[in-house]
């Protein structure tokens, strides 16, 4: 993600930007309701359908959290162009106060 200051951040169509999928979220967050539900599978699908738009790549791209949504067939071309743009990039790293000591 952006926290790591990437030079390029792209995604494929259909990607979900989330720690876990919508169904996994529902099974954790709504566990108690699912335990008492008559049709838990239907409830999971209904609740997951409400979550999916919030973790879709369209929303993520719209918020500017990815640079582009690319066709998977274009991956090689996009990565090559990114590597070409950054081949002379200089990276400054702050010197460490303390090195890593042998154990």
RAHU-V851519 format. One record per helix or strand of 2 or more residues. SS is the DSSP state (helix for helix, strand for strand). FROM is the first residue (numbers start at 0). TO is the last residue. If there is no record, write none. Layout:
ss=SS from=FROM to=TO
ss=SS from=FROM to=TO
This chain:
ss=helix from=1 to=3
ss=strand from=9 to=11
ss=helix from=21 to=28
ss=helix from=30 to=35
ss=helix from=39 to=54
ss=helix from=56 to=61
ss=strand from=67 to=69
ss=helix from=71 to=85
